[in-house]
Amino acid sequence: MIASEAHKADESAELVEFRTRARAWLAESAERRDAVQVSDDALDENDGESLHALETAKRFQAKLFDAGLAGLSWPKVYGGQGLTMEHQRVFNEEAADYVIPTGPFIIGLGMCAPTLLEYGTEEQRLAHVPRMLRGDEVWCQLFSEPGAGSDVASLQTRAVRDGEEWVLNGQKVWTSGGHYSDYGLIVTRTNVDVPKHKGITMFIVDMRSPGVSIRPLRQMTGTSGFNEVFFDDVRVPSSNLVGAVDEGWRAAIGTLMNERVSIGAGGGGLGRRVGGGEFDALIELARDRGVLADPVLRQSLASVYIEERILELLSQRIRADVRAGKAPGPEGSIAKLAGTQLARHVADVAEEILGAAGQAWEPGDAVSRRWTTALLAAPGNSIAGGTPEIMKNILGERVLGLPKEPQVDRDVPFRDVKVSG
């Protein structure tokens, strides 16, 4: 575990007591990483084993919540503890050596809940955020479409008002966790007579509603964590409107910013350590394979340590800014870019250690399978939440002040925009 001894020495009596409480709870309620071969990532299949893992994750999140260790820096009125980011840091340090099965809640707590807190109604916040924090509700994000990926504002899923309800028709794609989610945040087209960014509206949609069809997308890892979701005359009550009609782009940008913070900086109040402790895992792998003394490999391991540590420090800064009331900015794009680059680097070093075992392994060799799956998943993970190219464009424009990319359709009514699909 990478923990700052200087931090510990400077901790107040309150933080010391909290660290002791968190350490005792984890020892009693969680399993150590070195004792089990369990993944704490999001579920990938809709089978019995994965459904069992989902229930396990829900039970764990409920125990975490009931122990007063979930949402440490979140407002008490919405189920949080009203503590500081220092408390979250302490918990993250203590939890680093344990399996924390919070994968199913990353999107809900890292992206959807912050969006509701900023743009939702008080009724929506009170109805959903505490249940999300306790693990009683699992949420997904419904943004991308076959013809609207990096350019989300080109979306074509329509929402038409019918009295006190809205009727949704269209298709979303690359929906992580859609097959086990209870609710989702969806962006729709509600006005085609204005430019594409101005006719978008966001809703809460019940994923069990009639007319919602979810189909898995098989990836090269062999798993199907992504889905395509179809909406055929799905009725949504007006009370599920998030923000104002035709002004959903602001809320969508907020969600995307929180997504990048969540992916890159470990947001969401989940107690997940940024980077997941890959350096420690690589050290153990190299030691088990008898190659830890190799000087070239040690240099590669050192570079992983440096990247992981820099990302942790950046993430602490971002989370502190968010806690101080600052909206996520381009720093989230920096963290997202750095996080996905780190994941690819870690997978490459793991394959360097494994050698031939990274291409073919004996049945039951969960370690080789785990690292090879990480290598195959890395390209897709770099795309999720915005490609590296998109992140670099954002940083070039918003940090370096470079001119924006040409956008010939920005001021054109959407009905006149040429879009695919």
C-alpha positions in Angstrom: 0.0 0.0 0.0 1.3 3.4 -1.0 0.5 5.6 2.0 2.1 8.8 3.2 3.7 8.3 6.6 3.9 12.1 6.9 0.1 12.3 6.5 -0.3 9.8 9.3 2.0 11.7 11.6 0.1 14.9 11.1 -3.3 13.4 11.6 -5.7 14.8 14.2 -7.0 12.7 17.0 -10.3 12.5 15.1 -8.7 11.1 12.0 -6.6 8.6 14.1 -9.8 7.4 15.7 -11.5 7.1 12.3 -8.6 5.2 10.9 -8.7 2.8 13.7 -12.5 2.3 13.2 -12.1 1.8 9.5 -9.2 -0.6 9.9 -11.2 -2.7 12.4 -14.3 -2.8 10.2 -12.4 -3.8 7.1 -10.6 -6.6 9.0 -14.0 -8.0 10.1 -16.1 -7.3 7.0 -13.8 -7.5 3.9 -11.5 -10.0 2.4 -7.8 -9.3 1.8 -6.7 -9.1 -1.8 -3.8 -11.6 -1.1 -6.3 -14.2 0.2 -8.8 -14.4 -2.7 -8.9 -14.3 -6.4 -11.9 -12.0 -6.7 -12.5 -9.2 -9.1 -14.1 -6.0 -7.7 -14.8 -4.7 -11.2 -18.3 -4.3 -12.8 -20.2 -7.4 -13.7 -19.9 -8.6 -17.3 -22.5 -11.3 -17.8 -26.1 -11.9 -17.1 -25.7 -15.3 -15.7 -26.1 -17.0 -12.3 -22.5 -16.4 -11.2 -22.6 -12.7 -12.0 -26.1 -12.2 -10.5 -24.7 -13.8 -7.3 -21.7 -11.4 -7.5 -24.2 -8.5 -7.9 -26.1 -9.5 -4.7 -22.7 -9.8 -2.9 -21.8 -6.3 -3.9 -25.2 -5.0 -2.8 -24.8 -6.6 0.6 -21.3 -5.2 1.0 -22.4 -1.7 0.0 -25.3 -1.9 2.5 -22.9 -3.0 5.3 -20.6 -0.1 4.3 -23.5 2.3 4.5 -24.9 1.0 7.7 -21.4 1.2 9.3 -21.2 4.9 8.4 -18.4 4.4 5.9 -20.1 5.1 2.6 -20.3 8.6 1.1 -17.9 10.0 3.7 -17.8 13.5 2.3 -21.4 13.5 1.0 -24.1 15.7 2.7 -25.9 13.9 5.6 -29.4 14.8 4.2 -28.7 12.5 1.2 -27.3 9.6 3.2 -23.7 10.7 3.5 -21.6 11.3 6.6 -20.8 15.0 6.1 -17.1 14.4 6.8 -14.0 15.6 4.9 -11.9 14.4 2.0 -9.2 13.6 4.6 -11.6 11.0 6.0 -12.0 9.6 2.5 -8.2 9.5 2.0 -7.8 7.6 5.3 -10.4 5.1 4.3 -8.9 4.6 0.9 -5.5 3.9 2.4 -6.9 1.3 4.8 -9.1 -0.3 2.1 -6.2 -0.6 -0.5 -5.3 -4.1 0.7 -8.9 -5.4 0.6 -11.4 -6.5 -2.0 -14.0 -3.7 -2.1 -16.8 -5.0 -4.5 -18.2 -1.7 -5.6 -18.0 -2.1 -9.3 -21.8 -2.0 -10.0 -22.0 1.4 -8.2 -19.3 3.3 -10.0 -21.6 4.9 -12.6 -24.4 5.6 -10.2 -22.2 7.2 -7.4 -19.5 8.6 -9.7 -21.7 10.1 -12.4 -25.5 9.9 -11.9 -25.7 11.0 -8.2 -23.5 14.1 -8.7 -25.7 15.1 -11.7 -28.9 14.7 -9.6 -27.3 16.7 -6.8 -26.5 19.6 -9.1 -29.4 19.5 -11.6 -32.1 17.3 -10.1 -35.1 18.3 -8.0 -35.0 17.9 -4.2 -37.6 15.1 -4.6 -35.3 13.3 -7.0 -32.3 13.7 -4.7 -34.2 12.5 -1.6 -35.8 9.6 -3.5 -32.7 8.2 -5.2 -29.4 9.4 -3.8 -29.5 7.6 -0.4 -30.7 4.4 -2.1 -27.9 4.7 -4.6 -25.4 5.2 -1.8 -26.7 2.2 0.1 -26.6 0.0 -3.0 -30.4 -0.5 -3.1 -30.4 1.1 -6.6 -27.9 0.5 -9.4 -27.8 3.2 -12.2 -26.4 3.5 -15.7 -25.7 6.3 -18.2 -27.5 6.3 -21.6 -25.7 8.8 -23.7 -23.8 7.3 -26.7 -25.7 6.2 -29.9 -24.5 4.4 -33.1 -24.3 7.8 -34.8 -23.4 9.9 -31.7 -20.3 8.7 -29.8 -17.6 11.3 -29.4 -20.1 13.9 -30.6 -22.9 13.1 -28.1 -24.8 16.2 -29.1 -25.7 14.5 -32.5 -28.0 12.1 -30.6 -31.3 11.2 -32.2 -33.3 9.4 -29.5 -36.5 11.4 -29.4 -38.7 12.3 -26.5 -42.2 13.7 -27.2 -44.5 15.1 -24.6 -47.9 13.4 -24.1 -49.7 15.1 -21.2 -47.9 14.5 -18.0 -45.6 11.9 -19.6 -42.9 11.8 -22.2 -42.6 9.0 -24.9 -39.1 7.9 -25.7 -38.0 6.2 -29.0 -34.5 5.4 -30.1 -31.3 3.5 -29.4 -28.3 3.8 -27.1 -25.1 1.9 -27.2 -22.0 1.1 -25.1 -24.2 1.2 -22.0 -22.1 -0.2 -19.2 -24.1 -2.3 -16.7 -27.4 -1.7 -18.4 -28.3 -5.3 -17.9 -28.3 -5.1 -14.1 -29.3 -1.4 -13.6 -32.5 -0.3 -12.0 -32.4 3.3 -13.4 -30.5 5.3 -15.9 -29.9 8.9 -16.9 -30.8 9.4 -20.5 -30.3 12.3 -22.9 -32.9 12.8 -25.6 -33.8 15.0 -28.5 -36.8 17.2 -27.7 -36.4 20.0 -30.2 -35.1 19.7 -33.8 -35.7 23.4 -34.7 -32.8 24.7 -32.7 -29.0 23.9 -32.9 -28.1 20.4 -31.7 -26.8 21.5 -28.3 -30.0 23.4 -27.4 -32.7 20.8 -28.1 -31.5 18.1 -25.6 -33.4 17.0 -22.5 -32.3 14.7 -19.7 -34.6 12.2 -17.9 -34.5 9.5 -15.3 -35.6 6.3 -16.9 -36.7 3.1 -15.1 -34.7 0.3 -16.9 -37.6 -2.1 -16.2 -40.1 0.0 -18.1 -42.2 -1.6 -20.9 -40.5 -1.0 -24.2 -36.9 -1.1 -22.9 -34.9 -3.8 -24.5 -31.3 -4.6 -23.5 -28.9 -6.6 -25.7 -25.3 -7.5 -24.7 -22.3 -6.6 -26.9 -19.6 -9.2 -26.8 -16.1 -7.7 -26.5 -12.7 -9.2 -27.4 -12.1 -10.0 -23.7 -15.0 -12.6 -24.1 -17.2 -10.6 -21.8 -20.2 -8.4 -22.4 -20.3 -5.6 -19.9 -21.4 -3.1 -22.6 -24.9 -3.2 -24.0 -27.1 -1.6 -26.7 -30.5 -0.4 -25.3 -33.6 0.1 -27.4 -36.5 2.4 -26.4 -39.9 1.7 -28.1 -42.6 4.0 -26.9 -41.2 4.0 -23.4 -43.3 6.3 -21.2 -41.5 8.5 -18.6 -43.4 10.7 -16.1 -42.7 14.5 -16.2 -41.4 14.3 -12.6 -38.4 12.4 -14.0 -37.2 15.4 -16.0 -33.7 16.4 -14.9 -33.2 20.2 -15.3 -35.2 22.2 -17.9 -36.7 21.0 -21.2 -34.3 21.6 -24.1 -31.5 22.5 -21.7 -30.2 19.1 -20.9 -26.8 19.7 -22.5 -25.6 21.5 -19.4 -26.6 18.5 -17.2 -25.0 16.2 -19.8 -21.7 18.1 -19.6 -21.8 17.8 -15.8 -22.3 14.1 -16.1 -19.4 13.7 -18.5 -17.1 15.8 -16.4 -18.0 13.7 -13.3 -17.5 10.6 -15.5 -13.9 11.6 -16.2 -13.3 12.4 -12.6 -14.8 9.1 -11.6 -12.7 7.1 -14.1 -9.5 9.0 -13.6 -9.7 10.2 -10.0 -11.7 7.5 -8.3 -14.7 9.7 -7.5 -18.1 8.7 -6.3 -17.4 8.2 -2.6 -16.8 4.5 -3.1 -13.5 4.1 -1.3 -11.8 2.8 -4.4 -8.2 3.6 -4.5 -7.0 5.3 -7.7 -5.1 2.9 -9.8 -6.3 0.0 -7.8 -2.9 -0.7 -6.4 -1.5 -2.0 -9.7 2.1 -1.4 -8.6 1.8 -3.6 -5.6 0.1 -6.3 -7.7 2.9 -6.1 -10.3 5.5 -6.5 -7.6 3.8 -9.6 -6.3 3.5 -11.0 -9.8 7.2 -10.4 -10.5 8.2 -12.0 -7.2 6.0 -15.0 -7.9 7.5 -15.5 -11.3 11.1 -15.1 -10.0 12.0 -12.0 -12.2 11.9 -9.2 -9.6 15.7 -8.8 -9.7 15.7 -8.1 -13.4 17.1 -4.5 -13.7 15.2 -3.7 -16.9 11.9 -4.9 -15.4 12.6 -2.9 -12.2 12.9 0.2 -14.3 9.5 -0.5 -15.8 8.0 -1.1 -12.3 9.5 2.2 -11.1 7.8 4.1 -14.0 4.5 2.5 -13.0 5.0 3.6 -9.4 5.7 7.1 -10.5 2.6 7.3 -12.8 0.4 5.8 -10.1 1.6 8.1 -7.4 1.2 11.2 -9.6 -2.3 10.1 -10.5 -3.1 9.7 -6.8 -1.9 13.2 -5.9 -3.8 14.7 -8.9 -6.9 12.8 -7.8 -6.7 14.0 -4.2 -6.5 17.6 -5.6 -9.6 17.1 -7.8 -11.7 15.5 -5.1 -10.7 18.3 -2.7 -11.8 20.9 -5.3 -15.1 19.1 -5.8 -15.7 18.9 -2.0 -15.0 22.7 -1.9 -17.9 23.3 -4.3 -15.9 23.6 -7.5 -17.5 22.0 -10.5 -15.3 19.4 -12.2 -13.2 21.1 -14.9 -10.5 20.1 -17.4 -8.5 18.5 -14.5 -10.9 15.6 -14.9 -9.8 15.2 -18.5 -6.2 15.1 -17.3 -6.9 12.4 -14.8 -9.0 10.4 -17.2 -6.2 10.5 -19.8 -3.5 9.7 -17.2 -5.6 6.9 -15.8 -6.2 5.1 -19.1 -2.6 5.5 -20.0 -1.6 4.0 -16.7 -3.9 1.0 -17.2 -2.3 0.3 -20.6 1.2 0.6 -19.2 0.4 -1.7 -16.3 -1.1 -4.3 -18.6 2.0 -4.1 -20.8 4.4 -4.6 -17.9 2.3 -7.5 -16.6 2.6 -9.2 -20.0 6.4 -8.5 -19.9 6.5 -10.4 -16.6 4.2 -13.3 -17.7 6.0 -13.9 -21.0 4.5 -16.9 -22.8 2.0 -17.3 -20.0 0.4 -14.1 -21.2 -0.6 -15.8 -24.5 -1.5 -19.3 -23.3 -1.9 -20.7 -19.8 -2.8 -23.8 -17.9 -6.5 -24.3 -16.8 -7.1 -22.6 -13.5 -4.3 -20.1 -13.9 -6.5 -17.1 -12.8 -3.5 -14.8 -12.5 -2.5 -15.1 -16.2 -6.1 -14.8 -17.3 -6.6 -11.7 -15.2 -3.7 -9.8 -16.6 -4.3 -10.8 -20.2 -8.0 -9.7 -19.8 -6.7 -6.4 -18.5 -4.5 -6.0 -21.6 -7.4 -6.8 -24.0 -9.7 -4.4 -22.0 -7.3 -1.5 -22.0 -8.2 -0.1 -25.5 -11.9 -0.1 -24.8 -11.3 1.5 -21.4 -9.4 4.3 -23.0 -12.4 5.0 -25.2 -15.0 5.0 -22.4 -15.7 8.4 -21.1 -14.0 10.1 -24.1 -11.1 9.0 -26.3 -7.6 10.2 -25.6 -8.0 12.4 -28.7 -11.1 14.1 -27.2 -9.3 14.6 -23.9 -6.3 16.2 -25.6 -8.6 18.5 -27.6 -10.3 19.6 -24.3 -7.0 20.3 -22.7 -5.7 22.1 -25.7 -8.8 24.4 -25.8 -9.5 24.9 -22.1 -6.1 24.8 -20.6 -3.7 25.9 -23.3 -6.1 28.3 -25.0 -5.6 26.8 -28.5 -8.3 27.5 -31.1 -11.3 25.2 -31.2 -11.8 22.5 -33.9 -14.1 23.8 -36.7 -17.8 23.1 -36.0 -19.7 23.9 -39.2 -23.0 22.6 -37.7 -23.0 24.3 -34.3 -25.5 27.0 -35.2 -27.6 25.0 -37.7 -31.0 23.7 -36.6 -30.8 20.0 -35.9 -33.3 19.1 -38.5 -30.9 20.4 -41.1 -27.8 18.7 -39.7 -26.5 15.8 -41.7 -26.0 12.9 -39.2 -25.4 9.2 -39.6 -27.9 6.6 -38.8 
